[in-house]
Amino acid sequence: MRLYTLTGASALDDPDYGHFEADDQGGFDFPNEVSDKLHRFHVDGRPAWETDIERQSRLMAEELERRKDPATLLEAVEMLVAAASGKAAAQVAPAPSGVGGDQGKAEDPGDAGDGDPGDGGDQGDATAPAKKTSAKKTASKPAK
């Protein structure tokens, strides 16, 4: 059975079954006799080993408790608000020169009209020839 240590052990020597090393996740693969004996072992009234299911339950409970903490929740909300306001500020395009009395200001060098959605409109590709489109004429219906 696979067990995880709660004491931080990275290896275990058993007189009958030999030496065991922890894997990358800290788990040990023991024969059933060894795992049964270790799983019952407690230190100061607390278990020293846990199974996969016990470990998953403990980790999920710890995560739920962490998420219930008001300070953690507030920090996460503040990060979301900061990210949203930073994104919103980046999406606001500067007014074109000549509009609003800012004729003496230089335009943003990063705003070359390359068709980015946040640059105030799709300018298309400057190297591609302009496409001709035909305008359809529609007859207006008389008002009733």
Secondary structure as GFF3:
##gff-version 3
##sequence-region A 1 144
A	DSSP	beta_strand	2	5	.	.	.	ID=ss1
A	DSSP	beta_strand	11	14	.	.	.	ID=ss2
A	DSSP	beta_strand	18	21	.	.	.	ID=ss3
A	DSSP	beta_strand	27	29	.	.	.	ID=ss4
A	DSSP	alpha_helix	32	39	.	.	.	ID=ss5
A	DSSP	beta_strand	42	43	.	.	.	ID=ss6
A	DSSP	beta_strand	46	47	.	.	.	ID=ss7
A	DSSP	beta_strand	49	51	.	.	.	ID=ss8
A	DSSP	alpha_helix	52	68	.	.	.	ID=ss9
A	DSSP	alpha_helix	70	91	.	.	.	ID=ss10
A	DSSP	three_ten_helix	117	119	.	.	.	ID=ss11
###
